Amino acid sequence: MGYLGIPDGFWIEMMIILSVVILLVGVIPAIFRYRIGASKNKWFSNQQINTLHKKIDWILCIVFVTSIITSVLLFTSQLFIPYILSGLFVLTRIGVQTYMEWKFSDNRKDFQVSLLSLTLTFVCLLGFYFWLEYFS
């Protein structure tokens, strides 16, 4: 009978993955924001550019919650679908933020940081998918 607990080396692997994600999603955009002179954002804040952006964010959140609930109820055997939907939600939300900053922001350099953040988040999600698919 096999061992059903946490495999050997899990915590080391998890710490490496978390370090890479924090570096890619948190540190690199912050350094880039400082270097190009973009506006400084607060951590964990919703900074909508205008009322249209606020409405689109609300619509995205409502669609996300309903799709997560629907996918959990309909696809009970495929537990990976809510994770895919969560990743798509994050990418879509950052994409909308990037577009709104490009179109309506006073500081034209803000969208460059959001575009970098979108790219690095996509790389992290893709890496996480491959880690789950091939190394777990």
C-alpha positions as a LaTeX table, in Angstrom:
\begin{tabular}{lrrr}
\hline
Residue & $x$ (\AA) & $y$ (\AA) & $z$ (\AA) \\
\hline
Met1 & 0.00 & 0.00 & 0.00 \\
Gly2 & 1.36 & 3.41 & $-0.99$ \\
Tyr3 & 1.90 & 6.44 & 1.16 \\
Leu4 & $-1.03$ & 8.87 & 0.86 \\
Gly5 & 0.47 & 11.91 & 2.57 \\
Ile6 & 2.55 & 14.79 & 1.31 \\
Pro7 & 5.39 & 13.51 & $-0.91$ \\
Asp8 & 9.02 & 14.03 & 0.01 \\
Gly9 & 10.39 & 17.39 & $-1.06$ \\
Phe10 & 6.97 & 19.00 & $-1.36$ \\
Trp11 & 7.70 & 21.96 & 0.91 \\
Ile12 & 11.00 & 22.75 & $-0.79$ \\
Glu13 & 9.32 & 22.63 & $-4.20$ \\
Met14 & 6.44 & 24.76 & $-2.91$ \\
Met15 & 8.80 & 27.41 & $-1.49$ \\
Ile16 & 10.68 & 27.59 & $-4.80$ \\
Ile17 & 7.42 & 28.02 & $-6.74$ \\
Leu18 & 6.11 & 30.68 & $-4.34$ \\
Ser19 & 9.41 & 32.57 & $-4.53$ \\
Val20 & 9.31 & 32.59 & $-8.33$ \\
Val21 & 5.66 & 33.72 & $-8.38$ \\
Ile22 & 6.32 & 36.53 & $-5.88$ \\
Leu23 & 9.32 & 37.62 & $-7.92$ \\
Leu24 & 7.45 & 37.56 & $-11.24$ \\
Val25 & 4.13 & 39.04 & $-10.14$ \\
Gly26 & 5.19 & 41.35 & $-7.32$ \\
Val27 & 8.80 & 42.44 & $-7.46$ \\
Ile28 & 9.49 & 42.80 & $-11.20$ \\
Pro29 & 6.42 & 45.02 & $-11.93$ \\
Ala30 & 7.22 & 47.16 & $-8.87$ \\
Ile31 & 10.80 & 47.71 & $-10.06$ \\
Phe32 & 9.58 & 48.39 & $-13.60$ \\
Arg33 & 6.97 & 50.85 & $-12.28$ \\
Tyr34 & 9.66 & 52.71 & $-10.35$ \\
Arg35 & 12.13 & 52.75 & $-13.27$ \\
Ile36 & 9.74 & 54.17 & $-15.90$ \\
Gly37 & 7.98 & 56.61 & $-13.57$ \\
Ala38 & 4.49 & 55.13 & $-13.59$ \\
Ser39 & 1.94 & 55.93 & $-10.89$ \\
Lys40 & 2.38 & 54.02 & $-7.66$ \\
Asn41 & $-0.44$ & 51.60 & $-6.82$ \\
Lys42 & $-1.54$ & 50.47 & $-3.40$ \\
Trp43 & $-1.31$ & 46.75 & $-2.72$ \\
Phe44 & $-4.60$ & 44.82 & $-2.89$ \\
Ser45 & $-6.67$ & 47.78 & $-4.01$ \\
Asn46 & $-9.22$ & 48.12 & $-6.76$ \\
Gln47 & $-8.17$ & 51.13 & $-8.74$ \\
Gln48 & $-10.72$ & 51.71 & $-11.44$ \\
Ile49 & $-9.96$ & 54.43 & $-13.96$ \\
Asn50 & $-13.55$ & 55.58 & $-14.51$ \\
Thr51 & $-17.16$ & 54.45 & $-14.07$ \\
Leu52 & $-17.05$ & 52.30 & $-17.22$ \\
His53 & $-14.11$ & 50.41 & $-15.75$ \\
Lys54 & $-16.01$ & 49.97 & $-12.49$ \\
Lys55 & $-19.05$ & 48.56 & $-14.33$ \\
Ile56 & $-16.93$ & 46.18 & $-16.38$ \\
Asp57 & $-15.19$ & 44.98 & $-13.20$ \\
Trp58 & $-18.54$ & 44.28 & $-11.56$ \\
Ile59 & $-19.78$ & 42.41 & $-14.63$ \\
Leu60 & $-16.58$ & 40.33 & $-14.68$ \\
Cys61 & $-16.96$ & 39.46 & $-11.00$ \\
Ile62 & $-20.61$ & 38.44 & $-11.40$ \\
Val63 & $-19.82$ & 36.32 & $-14.47$ \\
Phe64 & $-16.89$ & 34.73 & $-12.62$ \\
Val65 & $-18.93$ & 33.81 & $-9.53$ \\
Thr66 & $-21.79$ & 32.36 & $-11.58$ \\
Ser67 & $-19.42$ & 30.41 & $-13.82$ \\
Ile68 & $-17.52$ & 28.98 & $-10.84$ \\
Ile69 & $-20.76$ & 27.88 & $-9.15$ \\
Thr70 & $-22.05$ & 26.41 & $-12.42$ \\
Ser71 & $-18.80$ & 24.59 & $-13.17$ \\
Val72 & $-18.61$ & 23.10 & $-9.67$ \\
Leu73 & $-22.19$ & 21.84 & $-9.97$ \\
Leu74 & $-21.95$ & 20.56 & $-13.55$ \\
Phe75 & $-18.40$ & 19.24 & $-13.73$ \\
Thr76 & $-18.09$ & 17.39 & $-10.43$ \\
Ser77 & $-15.63$ & 14.86 & $-11.83$ \\
Gln78 & $-13.34$ & 17.49 & $-13.38$ \\
Leu79 & $-11.99$ & 19.52 & $-10.50$ \\
Phe80 & $-9.47$ & 21.37 & $-12.67$ \\
Ile81 & $-12.11$ & 23.53 & $-14.42$ \\
Pro82 & $-12.60$ & 26.03 & $-11.53$ \\
Tyr83 & $-8.84$ & 26.60 & $-11.51$ \\
Ile84 & $-8.86$ & 27.30 & $-15.24$ \\
Leu85 & $-11.77$ & 29.69 & $-14.81$ \\
Ser86 & $-9.96$ & 31.45 & $-11.96$ \\
Gly87 & $-6.89$ & 31.90 & $-14.13$ \\
Leu88 & $-8.99$ & 33.25 & $-17.00$ \\
Phe89 & $-10.70$ & 35.65 & $-14.60$ \\
Val90 & $-7.39$ & 37.00 & $-13.32$ \\
Leu91 & $-6.02$ & 37.41 & $-16.84$ \\
Thr92 & $-9.22$ & 39.06 & $-18.09$ \\
Arg93 & $-9.30$ & 41.46 & $-15.17$ \\
Ile94 & $-5.68$ & 42.50 & $-15.67$ \\
Gly95 & $-6.34$ & 42.77 & $-19.41$ \\
Val96 & $-9.29$ & 45.11 & $-18.83$ \\
Gln97 & $-7.14$ & 47.14 & $-16.42$ \\
Thr98 & $-4.43$ & 47.39 & $-19.08$ \\
Tyr99 & $-6.88$ & 48.50 & $-21.76$ \\
Met100 & $-8.53$ & 51.08 & $-19.53$ \\
Glu101 & $-5.16$ & 52.52 & $-18.50$ \\
Trp102 & $-4.06$ & 52.65 & $-22.13$ \\
Lys103 & $-7.27$ & 54.34 & $-23.26$ \\
Phe104 & $-8.22$ & 56.63 & $-20.37$ \\
Ser105 & $-5.33$ & 57.07 & $-17.90$ \\
Asp106 & $-3.59$ & 60.40 & $-17.35$ \\
Asn107 & $-0.18$ & 58.77 & $-17.01$ \\
Arg108 & 0.49 & 56.90 & $-20.26$ \\
Lys109 & 3.16 & 54.74 & $-18.62$ \\
Asp110 & 0.70 & 52.96 & $-16.33$ \\
Phe111 & $-0.54$ & 50.60 & $-19.01$ \\
Gln112 & 3.01 & 49.40 & $-19.71$ \\
Val113 & 3.30 & 48.13 & $-16.15$ \\
Ser114 & $-0.12$ & 46.49 & $-16.39$ \\
Leu115 & 0.86 & 44.88 & $-19.68$ \\
Leu116 & 4.03 & 43.53 & $-18.08$ \\
Ser117 & 1.97 & 42.30 & $-15.14$ \\
Leu118 & $-0.46$ & 40.59 & $-17.52$ \\
Thr119 & 2.38 & 38.85 & $-19.33$ \\
Leu120 & 4.12 & 37.72 & $-16.14$ \\
Thr121 & 0.84 & 36.50 & $-14.62$ \\
Phe122 & 0.19 & 34.48 & $-17.78$ \\
Val123 & 3.69 & 32.97 & $-17.52$ \\
Cys124 & 3.06 & 32.08 & $-13.86$ \\
Leu125 & $-0.31$ & 30.48 & $-14.60$ \\
Leu126 & 1.17 & 28.55 & $-17.52$ \\
Gly127 & 4.05 & 27.38 & $-15.36$ \\
Phe128 & 1.65 & 26.35 & $-12.61$ \\
Tyr129 & $-0.42$ & 24.38 & $-15.13$ \\
Phe130 & 2.66 & 22.55 & $-16.42$ \\
Trp131 & 3.84 & 21.89 & $-12.87$ \\
Leu132 & 0.49 & 20.31 & $-12.00$ \\
Glu133 & 0.27 & 18.41 & $-15.27$ \\
Tyr134 & 3.77 & 16.99 & $-15.54$ \\
Phe135 & 5.45 & 17.10 & $-12.14$ \\
Ser136 & 2.68 & 16.10 & $-9.76$ \\
\hline
\end{tabular}
